[in-house]
Amino acid sequence: TGAVFRLTSRKPMRPDNAKELSKILFLDIETVPQHFKWSDLDERTAELFSTKTRFEQERSEKTAEELWSEKGGILAEFGKIICIGVGSIHKSGETEALRVTSFQGDDEAELLRRFVELLNTHFNTDDHWLCGHNGKEFDFPYIARRCVVNRIKLPRLLDIAGLKPWEVGHLDTMNLWSFGDRKAYTSLALLTHILEIPTPKDDITGADVARVYHVEKDLERIASYCRKDVVATAQVFMRLTGRRAIKEDDIVMV
């Protein structure tokens, strides 16, 4: 047996030379631990989480239980996706407009099916790209892993097994900002601040998402936060590729 290779006509693309912005789907995801409290985990899951995080426990001098609230949602084996925000840019005359929406819900499988349907219908060729902030390390593999867990066939843009690096349709604003420096993580909030990109103020951060979801049960509040991060990612991409920012009046939330 061997890997299944897909023939692709994709060529290496410098993002600053990408003429068709409508071919790029900007996205951001929000994830939470499958259980809010450590005490709600079954014995085997708790054991496996402890094993997976043992080196971090040693480095941080924290127990597995203490790490659960920090890591339970960002590890795809123990978390789930509750929202995927997406946005695309379309040009009408000289105006570039950003349209943003989100898929959210308690049923992760249904949420993922709706997202995959979008990709299969509108972003399904070698000319299409996904773009996220730290997307290559987090959002894209997390979505793919949760699709596998939920027995959902991977869409073209996430089915990357056997592809060469330049054949993978993934763009990452954090990678663009790194200019080849792989040593440090730069948050989206920091980038929008130093690049003077206006972003709507929000009343929550990523650290609040699990509590707002599990305790306050306010999914719409999380979805609103997620959509704003999609806007910020798109605006950072425009700036990093030498383009004009999307005007606030041309940003449509649906």
Secondary structure by P-SEA (a helix, b strand, c coil): cbbbbbbcccccccccccccccccccbbbbbbccccccccccaaaaaaaaaaaaaaaaaaccccccccccccccccccccccbbbbbbbbbcccbbbbbbbbbbcccaaaaaaaaaaaaacccccccccccccccccccaaaaaaaaaaaccccccccccccccccccccccaaaaaacccccccccaaaaaaaacccccccccccccccccccccccaaaaaaaaaaaaaaaaaaaaaaaccccccccccccc
